[in-house]
Amino acid sequence: MRRLLSLIAVTVVIAGAAVAAEPLVVTWDKAHLLRLSKDAAQVIIGNPAYVDATIESPRVLTLFGKQPGETNIIVLDSRNRTILERAVVVHPESGRRVSVISPRKGTTGVAEVKYSCPGGCTPTEMGQAHGTLAPVSEPAPSNGN
C-alpha cells in the first residue's frame, strides 16, 4: 500500500510539472499581459531579440513579441526566488498576414514583401532576397474553373 501511495504521489508531481511546462504564447508585434501570483522584483529574458518584458506592477508583466522564435522567461521575487520559469514562443498572427514572394528582376533569386491584411492589405516589412527561383516543370493544378 505504501508503495502504491508513493507511486501516486510521484505521478501527481510529474503531471503537475508537465502542466507547468506549457509555453507562454505571445503574438508577434502584440502586447500580452501576464498576471503573477506573487510580487516580481526582476525579470530575465533568455534572448531579448524575441520578446521584451516590462514590470507594470508587482504582479503584472507586459510581454511584447519582437520577432517569431522561442526563448524563456524567469521571474524572481525580492529574495531572488523563482516565481515563474517558462518557455516563451512568439508566433506571427498568420490569419491576417500574407507574404508575397516574387522573382527579382535580372536575377534567379526571389524577393519577399510581408503584408498585414485586417481589412485591406498594408505592407509591413520588406524581406531580403531568398535562394533562387526554381523552374516550373508543370502547370499549377486548376481549381476546376
C-alpha positions in Angstrom: 0.0 0.0 0.0 2.8 2.4 0.9 4.5 1.7 -2.5 1.2 2.5 -4.3 0.8 5.8 -2.4 4.4 6.7 -3.3 3.8 5.9 -7.0 0.6 8.0 -7.0 2.5 11.0 -5.4 5.2 10.8 -8.0 2.6 10.6 -10.8 0.9 13.8 -9.4 4.2 15.6 -9.2 5.1 14.6 -12.7 1.7 15.6 -14.1 1.9 19.0 -12.3 5.4 19.6 -13.8 4.0 18.8 -17.3 1.2 21.3 -16.9 3.7 24.0 -15.7 5.9 23.3 -18.7 3.4 24.6 -21.2 5.0 27.6 -23.0 3.6 31.1 -22.9 2.5 32.0 -26.4 2.9 35.6 -27.5 1.8 37.1 -30.8 4.5 38.9 -32.8 4.1 42.8 -32.6 1.5 42.5 -29.9 1.5 43.1 -26.1 0.4 40.3 -23.8 -0.4 40.7 -20.1 1.0 38.2 -17.7 -0.5 38.1 -14.2 1.6 36.7 -11.4 0.7 35.0 -8.1 3.5 36.8 -6.2 5.3 40.2 -6.4 8.0 40.3 -9.1 11.3 42.2 -8.5 13.3 41.1 -11.5 12.5 39.6 -15.0 15.1 37.8 -17.1 14.5 37.0 -20.8 16.8 34.4 -22.3 17.0 36.1 -25.7 15.7 39.6 -25.8 15.7 39.6 -29.6 12.4 37.6 -29.4 10.4 39.1 -26.6 10.6 42.2 -24.3 9.2 42.3 -20.8 8.1 45.2 -18.6 7.0 45.1 -15.0 3.8 47.2 -15.0 3.0 46.5 -11.3 4.4 43.9 -8.9 2.0 41.3 -10.1 1.5 42.3 -13.8 4.1 42.0 -16.6 3.7 43.1 -20.2 5.4 40.8 -22.7 5.9 42.1 -26.3 6.6 39.8 -29.2 9.5 41.3 -31.1 10.1 38.6 -33.7 9.0 35.0 -34.2 11.0 32.4 -32.3 11.4 30.8 -28.9 13.1 31.9 -25.7 12.4 31.7 -22.0 11.4 33.9 -19.1 12.4 33.8 -15.5 10.7 36.0 -12.9 12.3 36.4 -9.5 10.9 37.9 -6.2 12.9 40.4 -4.0 14.7 37.5 -2.4 15.8 36.1 -5.8 13.4 33.1 -5.5 11.9 31.9 -8.8 8.2 32.9 -9.2 7.9 31.7 -12.8 10.2 30.0 -15.3 8.7 29.2 -18.7 9.4 28.9 -22.3 8.0 31.8 -24.4 7.0 31.2 -28.1 6.5 34.2 -30.3 4.5 33.5 -33.4 3.1 35.7 -36.2 -0.6 36.4 -36.4 -0.9 34.2 -39.5 -4.6 34.7 -40.0 -4.1 38.3 -41.1 -0.6 38.3 -42.6 0.3 37.5 -46.2 3.8 37.1 -47.7 4.2 37.8 -51.5 7.2 36.1 -53.0 8.2 37.2 -56.5 11.1 37.0 -58.9 13.8 39.6 -58.6 14.4 41.4 -61.8 17.7 40.4 -63.6 18.4 37.5 -61.1 17.3 34.0 -60.4 16.5 34.9 -56.8 13.2 35.9 -55.2 12.1 38.9 -53.1 9.5 38.7 -50.2 7.1 41.5 -49.1 5.0 40.9 -46.0 1.5 42.5 -45.6 -0.9 42.9 -42.7 -4.5 42.3 -44.0 -7.1 43.1 -41.3 -9.5 44.6 -44.0 -7.2 45.8 -46.7 -3.5 44.9 -47.1 -0.7 47.2 -46.0 3.0 46.4 -46.4 4.6 45.8 -43.1 8.1 44.5 -43.9 10.3 44.2 -47.0 12.0 40.9 -46.9 15.5 40.0 -48.1 16.3 38.1 -51.3 15.9 34.4 -50.9 17.5 31.5 -52.8 16.9 31.0 -56.4 13.8 30.8 -58.5 13.2 27.2 -59.4 11.9 26.4 -62.9 8.3 25.4 -63.2 8.2 21.8 -64.6 4.4 21.5 -64.9 1.4 23.9 -64.7 -0.2 24.5 -61.4 -3.3 22.4 -60.7 -6.6 24.0 -61.7 -9.4 24.5 -59.2 -11.9 23.5 -61.8 -12.8 26.9 -63.2 
